[in-house]
Amino acid sequence: MKKLVVLLLVFLLTTLSFAFSGKVIKVADGDTITVLRDGKKVRVRFYGIDAPEKKQEYGVKSLSVLKNMIDGKIVEVKEKDKDQYGRVVGEVYYNDKNLNLYMLETGNAWWYKQYAKDNIEFAAAQEKAKLEKLGLWKESNPMAPWEFRRKNK
C-alpha cells in the first residue's frame, strides 16, 4: 500500500503543472508576454509555438492579434518549464481559452515541433490553418521564425 501511495505521489508531482494568474503588462511579440504576479514581473514564453519576429513578415500582425486580446487583462499561466533565459514556459489562458492553441488556429504562429513534438492538437491546428490559408499562411512562402533568426544572426 505504501508503494502505491508513493508511486501515486511521484506521478502527480511529475505530471502536474503549476498555474498562476496575473495581469499582462507587456506583449513583446506573438509568443512572449510579461505578467505582473504578486507585484513581480514574470516573462512568459508560450509553450509549443513560435510566432514571427517583429522584423519578419507578419510579425507585427501576430503581435497585434495577441496584444489586442490580452494587453492589460488577467491571464492564467500553466507553467511547464523554464527556458535558457529564465522565462517561464507555459500555456496561457484567457477566459478559459488556450491562447497557444488560438495563435496556431488563426495562423498567427508556427507549431514549435522541436519543443512540443507530441502535441497532436497543436499539429492539427497548424495544419487546419494552413489548409484554410489563415494568417501567415496566406503568404506564398512564409519563413519559420527559427529560420529567420538563424539567417539574421
LOZA-359175 format. One record per atom (N, C-alpha, C, O): x, y, z; atom name. Coordinates in Angstrom, 2 decimals. Example, Ala and Ser with C-alpha at 12.3 -4.5 7.8 and 13.67 -1.06 7.14 Angstrom:
# residues 2
      east     north        up   atome
     13.19     -5.69      7.80       N
     12.30     -4.50      7.80      CA
     13.20     -3.30      7.80       C
     14.24     -3.32      8.46       O
     12.85     -2.25      7.08       N
     13.67     -1.06      7.14      CA
     12.90      0.03      7.87       C
     13.41      1.14      8.04       O
# end
This chain:
# residues 153
      east     north        up   atome
      0.82     -1.20      0.00       N
      0.00      0.00      0.00      CA
      0.87      1.27      0.00       C
      0.57      2.23     -0.71       O
      1.95      1.26      0.81       N
      2.84      2.41      0.87      CA
      3.46      2.68     -0.50       C
      3.59      3.83     -0.92       O
      3.84      1.60     -1.19       N
      4.44      1.76     -2.52      CA
      3.47      2.42     -3.48       C
      3.85      3.27     -4.29       O
      2.21      2.03     -3.39       N
      1.19      2.59     -4.27      CA
      1.02      4.09     -4.01       C
      0.92      4.88     -4.95       O
      0.99      4.47     -2.75       N
      0.85      5.88     -2.39      CA
      2.07      6.67     -2.88       C
      1.92      7.76     -3.43       O
      3.25      6.13     -2.67       N
      4.48      6.82     -3.12      CA
      4.48      6.95     -4.64       C
      4.80      8.01     -5.17       O
      4.11      5.88     -5.35       N
      4.06      5.94     -6.81      CA
      3.04      6.97     -7.29       C
      3.29      7.71     -8.24       O
      1.90      7.01     -6.63       N
      0.88      7.97     -6.99      CA
      1.37      9.41     -6.77       C
      1.15     10.27     -7.62       O
      2.02      9.66     -5.65       N
      2.57     10.99     -5.37      CA
      3.62     11.39     -6.40       C
      3.62     12.52     -6.88       O
      4.51     10.48     -6.73       N
      5.55     10.75     -7.73      CA
      4.89     11.08     -9.07       C
      5.30     12.02     -9.75       O
      3.89     10.30     -9.45       N
      3.18     10.54    -10.70      CA
      2.55     11.92    -10.72       C
      2.70     12.67    -11.68       O
      1.84     12.26     -9.65       N
      1.17     13.55     -9.58      CA
      2.16     14.71     -9.62       C
      1.91     15.71    -10.30       O
      3.26     14.59     -8.91       N
      4.24     15.66     -8.88      CA
      4.95     15.85    -10.22       C
      5.34     16.96    -10.56       O
      5.10     14.79    -10.98       N
      5.78     14.91    -12.27      CA
      4.85     15.31    -13.39       C
      5.31     15.83    -14.41       O
      3.55     15.09    -13.22       N
      2.62     15.44    -14.31      CA
      1.88     16.74    -14.07       C
      1.36     17.34    -15.02       O
      1.82     17.19    -12.84       N
      1.12     18.44    -12.56      CA
      1.95     19.62    -13.03       C
      3.18     19.64    -12.89       O
      1.28     20.59    -13.58       N
      1.98     21.83    -13.89      CA
      1.49     22.88    -12.89       C
      0.37     22.80    -12.39       O
      2.33     23.83    -12.62       N
      1.98     24.87    -11.68      CA
      1.30     26.00    -12.43       C
      1.74     26.41    -13.51       O
      0.23     26.50    -11.87       N
     -0.53     27.56    -12.52      CA
     -0.53     28.80    -11.65       C
     -0.52     28.73    -10.42       O
     -0.55     29.95    -12.32       N
     -0.70     31.22    -11.62      CA
     -1.44     32.20    -12.52       C
     -1.49     32.03    -13.74       O
     -2.00     33.20    -11.91       N
     -2.71     34.25    -12.65      CA
     -1.96     35.56    -12.48       C
     -1.24     35.77    -11.50       O
     -2.14     36.43    -13.46       N
     -1.52     37.74    -13.38      CA
     -2.01     38.64    -14.48       C
     -2.63     38.20    -15.45       O
     -1.71     39.93    -14.33       N
     -2.12     40.93    -15.31      CA
     -1.03     41.07    -16.37       C
      0.15     41.21    -16.05       O
     -1.45     41.04    -17.64       N
     -0.50     41.22    -18.74      CA
     -0.12     42.69    -18.80       C
     -0.97     43.56    -19.04       O
      1.18     42.98    -18.60       N
      1.63     44.37    -18.63      CA
      2.45     44.66    -19.89       C
      2.75     45.82    -20.18       O
      2.82     43.61    -20.62       N
      3.54     43.82    -21.87      CA
      3.34     42.61    -22.77       C
      3.40     41.47    -22.32       O
      3.12     42.88    -24.05       N
      3.10     41.84    -25.06      CA
      4.29     42.13    -25.96       C
      4.27     43.08    -26.74       O
      5.33     41.31    -25.85       N
      6.58     41.56    -26.57      CA
      6.46     41.17    -28.04       C
      6.95     41.87    -28.92       O
      5.80     40.05    -28.27       N
      5.54     39.57    -29.63      CA
      4.44     38.53    -29.55       C
      3.77     38.42    -28.52       O
      4.24     37.76    -30.60       N
      3.14     36.81    -30.64      CA
      3.30     35.57    -29.79       C
      2.42     34.72    -29.78       O
      4.41     35.46    -29.06       N
      4.59     34.29    -28.20      CA
      5.29     34.61    -26.87       C
      5.71     33.69    -26.17       O
      5.41     35.89    -26.53       N
      6.08     36.26    -25.28      CA
      5.35     37.44    -24.64       C
      5.10     38.46    -25.28       O
      5.03     37.28    -23.37       N
      4.36     38.35    -22.62      CA
      5.05     38.55    -21.28       C
      5.84     37.70    -20.84       O
      4.76     39.67    -20.64       N
      5.18     39.90    -19.26      CA
      3.92     40.04    -18.43       C
      3.01     40.80    -18.76       O
      3.89     39.29    -17.34       N
      2.73     39.24    -16.45      CA
      3.15     39.76    -15.08       C
      4.23     39.43    -14.59       O
      2.29     40.57    -14.48       N
      2.53     41.04    -13.12      CA
      1.87     40.04    -12.17       C
      0.65     39.90    -12.13       O
      2.72     39.36    -11.42       N
      2.27     38.31    -10.48      CA
      2.78     38.65     -9.09       C
      3.99     38.69     -8.85       O
      1.86     38.88     -8.19       N
      2.23     39.22     -6.81      CA
      3.24     40.36     -6.75       C
      4.19     40.33     -5.97       O
      3.03     41.37     -7.60       N
      3.91     42.54     -7.60      CA
      5.22     42.35     -8.34       C
      6.03     43.28     -8.39       O
      5.45     41.18     -8.90       N
      6.70     40.91     -9.62      CA
      6.42     40.67    -11.10       C
      5.41     40.07    -11.46       O
      7.34     41.14    -11.95       N
      7.22     40.92    -13.38      CA
      7.73     39.53    -13.73       C
      8.83     39.14    -13.34       O
      6.92     38.78    -14.47       N
      7.29     37.43    -14.89      CA
      7.19     37.36    -16.41       C
      6.12     37.57    -16.99       O
      8.33     37.06    -17.05       N
      8.32     36.89    -18.51      CA
      7.83     35.49    -18.82       C
      8.29     34.51    -18.23       O
      6.88     35.40    -19.75       N
      6.28     34.12    -20.10      CA
      6.43     33.87    -21.60       C
      6.02     34.69    -22.42       O
      7.03     32.76    -21.92       N
      7.18     32.30    -23.31      CA
      6.13     31.23    -23.54       C
      6.05     30.26    -22.78       O
      5.32     31.39    -24.60       N
      4.25     30.44    -24.87      CA
      4.85     29.09    -25.28       C
      5.69     29.00    -26.17       O
      4.40     28.05    -24.61       N
      4.84     26.69    -24.88      CA
      4.36     26.21    -26.25       C
      3.20     26.41    -26.62       O
      5.26     25.58    -26.99       N
      4.89     24.85    -28.19      CA
      4.58     25.65    -29.43       C
      4.19     25.10    -30.46       O
      4.76     26.98    -29.35       N
      4.53     27.80    -30.55      CA
      5.71     28.74    -30.75       C
      6.46     29.03    -29.81       O
      5.86     29.21    -31.98       N
      6.88     30.20    -32.30      CA
      6.25     31.19    -33.26       C
      5.91     30.84    -34.39       O
      6.10     32.43    -32.82       N
      5.48     33.46    -33.64      CA
      6.54     34.18    -34.47       C
      7.71     34.22    -34.08       O
      6.14     34.75    -35.60       N
      7.10     35.51    -36.40      CA
      7.74     36.64    -35.59       C
      7.08     37.24    -34.74       O
      9.00     36.90    -35.85       N
      9.70     38.01    -35.21      CA
      9.10     39.33    -35.70       C
      8.53     39.39    -36.79       O
      9.22     40.39    -34.88       N
      8.63     41.68    -35.25      CA
      9.18     42.22    -36.58       C
      8.44     42.86    -37.33       O
     10.44     41.96    -36.87       N
     11.05     42.45    -38.11      CA
     10.78     41.51    -39.28       C
     11.22     41.77    -40.41       O
     10.09     40.46    -39.02       N
      9.79     39.44    -40.03      CA
      8.41     39.71    -40.63       C
      7.55     40.32    -40.00       O
      8.21     39.24    -41.85       N
      6.90     39.32    -42.48      CA
      5.86     38.73    -41.52       C
      6.06     37.64    -41.00       O
      4.79     39.43    -41.29       N
      3.67     39.04    -40.44      CA
      3.94     39.15    -38.93       C
      3.05     38.87    -38.13       O
      5.15     39.56    -38.56       N
      5.47     39.66    -37.13      CA
      4.67     40.70    -36.37       C
      4.21     40.44    -35.26       O
      4.49     41.87    -36.97       N
      3.73     42.94    -36.31      CA
      2.26     42.54    -36.19       C
      1.60     42.84    -35.20       O
      1.75     41.87    -37.21       N
      0.35     41.43    -37.18      CA
      0.14     40.40    -36.07       C
     -0.84     40.48    -35.33       O
      1.04     39.44    -35.96       N
      0.95     38.42    -34.91      CA
      0.95     39.07    -33.53       C
      0.15     38.72    -32.66       O
      1.86     40.01    -33.34       N
      1.95     40.76    -32.09      CA
      0.63     41.48    -31.81       C
      0.13     41.43    -30.68       O
      0.07     42.15    -32.81       N
     -1.14     42.94    -32.57      CA
     -2.35     42.06    -32.27       C
     -3.22     42.46    -31.49       O
     -2.43     40.88    -32.87       N
     -3.54     39.96    -32.56      CA
     -3.52     39.61    -31.08       C
     -4.55     39.68    -30.40       O
     -2.34     39.23    -30.58       N
     -2.23     38.85    -29.17      CA
     -2.43     40.07    -28.25       C
     -3.12     39.98    -27.24       O
     -1.81     41.18    -28.62       N
     -1.91     42.39    -27.80      CA
     -3.36     42.86    -27.68       C
     -3.81     43.21    -26.59       O
     -4.08     42.88    -28.78       N
     -5.48     43.32    -28.75      CA
     -6.35     42.42    -27.88       C
     -7.36     42.86    -27.33       O
     -5.96     41.18    -27.76       N
     -6.76     40.23    -26.99      CA
     -6.48     40.31    -25.49       C
     -7.41     40.22    -24.69       O
     -5.20     40.46    -25.09       N
     -4.90     40.28    -23.67      CA
     -4.14     41.41    -22.98       C
     -3.95     41.35    -21.77       O
     -3.71     42.43    -23.69       N
     -2.96     43.50    -23.04      CA
     -3.80     44.13    -21.94       C
     -4.91     44.60    -22.18       O
     -3.25     44.14    -20.72       N
     -3.95     44.72    -19.57      CA
     -4.97     43.79    -18.93       C
     -5.62     44.16    -17.96       O
     -5.09     42.58    -19.46       N
     -6.07     41.62    -18.95      CA
     -5.40     40.63    -17.97       C
     -4.17     40.50    -17.92       O
     -6.24     39.95    -17.21       N
     -5.77     38.90    -16.31      CA
     -5.77     37.58    -17.07       C
     -6.78     37.18    -17.65       O
     -4.63     36.90    -17.06       N
     -4.50     35.60    -17.72      CA
     -4.07     34.56    -16.69       C
     -3.56     34.88    -15.62       O
     -4.28     33.31    -17.06       N
     -3.79     32.20    -16.25      CA
     -2.66     31.55    -17.04       C
     -2.77     31.33    -18.24       O
     -1.57     31.25    -16.35       N
     -0.42     30.61    -16.97      CA
     -0.22     29.25    -16.32       C
     -0.04     29.14    -15.11       O
     -0.25     28.21    -17.15       N
      0.06     26.86    -16.67      CA
      1.51     26.59    -17.02       C
      1.85     26.27    -18.16       O
      2.35     26.74    -16.01       N
      3.80     26.64    -16.19      CA
      4.22     25.21    -16.50       C
      3.82     24.27    -15.81       O
      5.02     25.06    -17.55       N
      5.53     23.74    -17.92      CA
      7.02     23.61    -17.64       C
      7.51     22.53    -17.34       O
      7.74     24.74    -17.74       N
      9.19     24.68    -17.67      CA
      9.74     26.09    -17.52       C
      8.99     27.06    -17.46       O
     11.05     26.19    -17.46       N
     11.76     27.47    -17.58      CA
     12.71     27.30    -18.75       C
     13.28     26.22    -18.94       O
     12.90     28.36    -19.54       N
     13.81     28.24    -20.67      CA
     15.21     28.70    -20.29       C
     15.47     29.06    -19.15       O
     16.11     28.67    -21.27       N
     17.51     29.00    -21.02      CA
     17.71     30.46    -20.59       C
     18.77     30.80    -20.06       O
     16.71     31.31    -20.82       N
     16.80     32.72    -20.44      CA
     16.08     33.00    -19.13       C
     15.97     34.16    -18.71       O
     15.59     31.96    -18.47       N
     14.91     32.11    -17.19      CA
     13.44     32.46    -17.30       C
     12.78     32.70    -16.29       O
     12.91     32.48    -18.52       N
     11.48     32.77    -18.70      CA
     10.66     31.54    -18.35       C
     11.10     30.41    -18.54       O
      9.47     31.79    -17.84       N
      8.50     30.71    -17.63      CA
      8.03     30.28    -19.02       C
      7.71     31.13    -19.86       O
      7.97     28.99    -19.25       N
      7.39     28.45    -20.48      CA
      6.08     27.81    -20.08       C
      6.05     26.93    -19.22       O
      4.99     28.25    -20.72       N
      3.71     27.70    -20.30      CA
      2.60     27.91    -21.31       C
      2.77     28.56    -22.34       O
      1.47     27.35    -20.96       N
      0.26     27.56    -21.75      CA
     -0.48     28.71    -21.10       C
     -0.64     28.75    -19.88       O
     -0.93     29.64    -21.92       N
     -1.57     30.85    -21.42      CA
     -3.06     30.79    -21.77       C
     -3.44     30.49    -22.90       O
     -3.88     31.10    -20.77       N
     -5.33     31.05    -20.94      CA
     -5.93     32.41    -20.63       C
     -5.52     33.09    -19.69       O
     -6.91     32.79    -21.43       N
     -7.70     33.99    -21.17      CA
     -9.16     33.60    -21.38       C
     -9.53     33.10    -22.44       O
     -9.98     33.84    -20.39       N
    -11.39     33.42    -20.43      CA
    -11.52     31.94    -20.81       C
    -12.35     31.57    -21.64       O
    -10.69     31.12    -20.21       N
    -10.68     29.67    -20.42      CA
    -10.27     29.25    -21.84       C
    -10.43     28.08    -22.20       O
     -9.74     30.18    -22.64       N
     -9.30     29.86    -24.00      CA
     -7.78     29.68    -23.98       C
     -7.05     30.53    -23.48       O
     -7.32     28.56    -24.53       N
     -5.88     28.29    -24.64      CA
     -5.33     29.18    -25.76       C
     -5.60     28.93    -26.94       O
     -4.57     30.20    -25.40       N
     -4.07     31.15    -26.39      CA
     -2.95     30.59    -27.25       C
     -2.76     31.03    -28.38       O
     -2.20     29.63    -26.73       N
     -1.18     28.97    -27.54      CA
     -1.87     28.32    -28.74       C
     -1.46     28.50    -29.89       O
     -2.91     27.57    -28.45       N
     -3.68     26.89    -29.49      CA
     -4.36     27.91    -30.41       C
     -4.38     27.73    -31.63       O
     -4.91     28.97    -29.84       N
     -5.58     30.01    -30.62      CA
     -4.63     30.64    -31.64       C
     -5.00     30.85    -32.79       O
     -3.41     30.93    -31.22       N
     -2.44     31.55    -32.14      CA
     -2.13     30.62    -33.32       C
     -1.88     31.08    -34.43       O
     -2.15     29.33    -33.08       N
     -1.95     28.36    -34.17      CA
     -3.18     28.26    -35.05       C
     -3.08     28.25    -36.28       O
     -4.34     28.19    -34.42       N
     -5.61     28.04    -35.16      CA
     -5.87     29.21    -36.11       C
     -6.48     29.05    -37.17       O
     -5.40     30.38    -35.72       N
     -5.66     31.58    -36.52      CA
     -4.50     31.93    -37.46       C
     -4.53     32.95    -38.14       O
     -3.48     31.07    -37.49       N
     -2.35     31.29    -38.38      CA
     -1.43     32.41    -37.94       C
     -0.80     33.06    -38.77       O
     -1.36     32.66    -36.64       N
     -0.50     33.72    -36.12      CA
      0.79     33.21    -35.50       C
      1.57     33.98    -34.94       O
      1.01     31.90    -35.58       N
      2.23     31.31    -35.05      CA
      2.43     29.93    -35.68       C
      1.51     29.33    -36.24       O
      3.65     29.46    -35.57       N
      4.01     28.11    -36.01      CA
      3.95     27.16    -34.82       C
      4.17     27.56    -33.67       O
      3.65     25.92    -35.10       N
      3.80     24.85    -34.10      CA
      5.30     24.63    -33.97       C
      5.98     24.38    -34.96       O
      5.81     24.72    -32.75       N
      7.24     24.58    -32.49      CA
      7.52     23.11    -32.17       C
      7.68     22.72    -31.01       O
      7.59     22.31    -33.22       N
      7.73     20.85    -33.10      CA
      8.88     20.45    -32.19       C
      8.77     19.50    -31.41       O
      9.98     21.17    -32.29       N
     11.18     20.84    -31.51      CA
     10.87     20.75    -30.02       C
     11.48     19.94    -29.31       O
      9.94     21.57    -29.54       N
      9.66     21.62    -28.11      CA
      8.31     21.02    -27.73       C
      8.02     20.86    -26.54       O
      7.49     20.69    -28.70       N
      6.16     20.12    -28.41      CA
      5.81     19.05    -29.44       C
      4.71     19.02    -29.98       O
      6.76     18.17    -29.70       N
      6.61     17.19    -30.80      CA
      5.45     16.23    -30.61       C
      4.93     15.71    -31.59       O
      5.03     16.00    -29.38       N
      3.95     15.05    -29.14      CA
      2.57     15.72    -29.05       C
      1.57     15.06    -28.78       O
      2.52     17.03    -29.27       N
      1.26     17.74    -29.12      CA
      0.48     17.69    -30.44       C
      0.64     18.55    -31.31       O
     -0.35     16.67    -30.58       N
     -1.09     16.48    -31.84      CA
     -2.16     17.55    -32.03       C
     -2.55     17.85    -33.16       O
     -2.64     18.12    -30.93       N
     -3.64     19.20    -31.04      CA
     -3.01     20.43    -31.71       C
     -3.64     21.06    -32.56       O
     -1.78     20.75    -31.34       N
     -1.07     21.87    -31.96      CA
     -0.79     21.57    -33.43       C
     -0.96     22.44    -34.29       O
     -0.36     20.36    -33.71       N
     -0.07     19.96    -35.10      CA
     -1.32     20.09    -35.96       C
     -1.26     20.61    -37.07       O
     -2.44     19.61    -35.46       N
     -3.71     19.65    -36.21      CA
     -4.17     21.10    -36.42       C
     -4.68     21.44    -37.48       O
     -4.00     21.93    -35.41       N
     -4.42     23.34    -35.52      CA
     -3.61     24.05    -36.60       C
     -4.17     24.81    -37.39       O
     -2.31     23.79    -36.64       N
     -1.48     24.41    -37.67      CA
     -1.87     23.91    -39.06       C
     -1.98     24.69    -40.01       O
     -2.08     22.63    -39.18       N
     -2.44     22.05    -40.48      CA
     -3.75     22.63    -41.00       C
     -3.88     22.93    -42.19       O
     -4.71     22.79    -40.10       N
     -6.01     23.36    -40.49      CA
     -5.85     24.82    -40.93       C
     -6.43     25.23    -41.93       O
     -5.06     25.60    -40.20       N
     -4.81     27.00    -40.56      CA
     -4.12     27.09    -41.92       C
     -4.43     27.98    -42.72       O
     -3.19     26.18    -42.17       N
     -2.50     26.14    -43.47      CA
     -3.49     25.86    -44.60       C
     -3.50     26.56    -45.61       O
     -4.31     24.84    -44.40       N
     -5.28     24.47    -45.43      CA
     -6.27     25.60    -45.72       C
     -6.68     25.79    -46.87       O
     -6.64     26.33    -44.68       N
     -7.59     27.42    -44.83      CA
     -6.92     28.75    -45.19       C
     -7.58     29.77    -45.35       O
     -5.58     28.71    -45.30       N
     -4.78     29.90    -45.63      CA
     -5.09     31.08    -44.70       C
     -5.37     32.19    -45.15       O
     -5.03     30.80    -43.40       N
     -5.28     31.82    -42.40      CA
     -3.98     32.49    -41.97       C
     -2.92     31.86    -41.96       O
     -4.07     33.76    -41.63       N
     -2.93     34.47    -41.08      CA
     -1.70     34.41    -41.97       C
     -1.76     34.73    -43.16       O
     -0.58     34.01    -41.38       N
      0.69     33.96    -42.11      CA
      0.67     32.94    -43.25       C
      1.51     33.00    -44.14       O
     -0.28     32.02    -43.21       N
     -0.36     31.00    -44.27      CA
     -0.97     31.56    -45.55       C
     -1.05     30.85    -46.55       O
     -1.40     32.83    -45.53       N
     -1.84     33.50    -46.76      CA
     -0.63     33.79    -47.65       C
     -0.74     33.85    -48.88       O
      0.53     33.95    -47.01       N
      1.76     34.25    -47.75      CA
      2.13     33.07    -48.63       C
      1.83     31.92    -48.30       O
      2.79     33.34    -49.75       N
      3.14     32.26    -50.68      CA
      4.23     31.35    -50.12       C
      4.22     30.15    -50.37       O
      5.16     31.91    -49.37       N
      6.25     31.10    -48.84      CA
      6.70     31.63    -47.47       C
      7.79     32.20    -47.36       O
      5.87     31.45    -46.44       N
      6.23     32.01    -45.13      CA
      7.49     31.33    -44.56       C
      7.69     30.13    -44.71       O
      8.31     32.15    -43.91       N
      9.55     31.63    -43.32      CA
      9.34     31.39    -41.83       C
      8.85     32.27    -41.12       O
      9.71     30.22    -41.38       N
      9.60     29.90    -39.95      CA
     10.50     30.84    -39.15       C
     11.60     31.17    -39.59       O
     10.06     31.27    -37.98       N
     10.84     32.20    -37.17      CA
     12.24     31.68    -36.83       C
     13.19     32.46    -36.81       O
     12.38     30.39    -36.57       N
     13.70     29.84    -36.23      CA
     14.64     29.94    -37.43       C
     15.85     30.11    -37.26       O
     14.11     29.85    -38.64       N
     14.94     30.04    -39.84      CA
     15.30     31.52    -40.01       C
     16.43     31.85    -40.36       O
     14.33     32.40    -39.76       N
     14.57     33.83    -39.84      CA
     15.68     34.24    -38.86       C
     16.58     35.00    -39.22       O
     15.60     33.74    -37.63       N
     16.61     34.10    -36.62      CA
     17.98     33.57    -37.03       C
     18.98     34.28    -36.89       O
     18.05     32.36    -37.53       N
     19.32     31.76    -37.94      CA
     19.93     32.57    -39.08       C
     21.14     32.82    -39.11       O
     19.09     32.98    -40.02       N
     19.53     33.73    -41.20      CA
     20.02     35.12    -40.82       C
     20.92     35.66    -41.47       O
     19.45     35.71    -39.79       N
     19.73     37.09    -39.43      CA
     20.60     37.23    -38.18       C
     20.56     38.26    -37.51       O
     21.38     36.23    -37.87       N
     22.29     36.32    -36.70      CA
     23.39     37.30    -36.94       C
     24.24     37.50    -36.07       O
# end
